[in-house]
Amino acid sequence: MRQIMGSIEGEYRRYKALGEGAIEQLADGELEKWEKGWTVLFRSLAELDDEGLHAVVKIRGVPLSVHGALHRSLAHTSYHVGQIVFLGKAFRGGEWKYLSIPPAGSAAYNANPFAEKPPGPSR
């Protein structure tokens, strides 16, 4: 289960970085609430053990395993980070610095696809 949790945490961290890349292009000053929320999330993930992952929680009255709830939360997080990036790009226009593959950059990405994130843990 640790490998699965590492994968889930890695994806959360990837979306956190993506959101921060957009926010940095838009906001002056400190985004304290953003960081506090992520700190709570990562602390909670670190405290989960195998038993906790199989516990049942309810989201809007629907029972889910914690593991399933984390996947649902990750999808929800990616949706909102996508909104932040979309709006950031719209606000910045031509001054936008691409956070992933820029237009016409697919060939360079395909030549080094692991530059975006490190490969998973070795076995």
ABEGO torsion letter per residue (X at the ends): XAAAAAAAAAAAAAAAAAAAAAAAAABBEBBAAAAAAAAAAAAAAAABBAAAAABBBBBGGBBBBAAAAAAAAAAAAAAAAAAAAAAAAAAAEAABBBABBBBGAAAAAAABAAAABBBBBBX
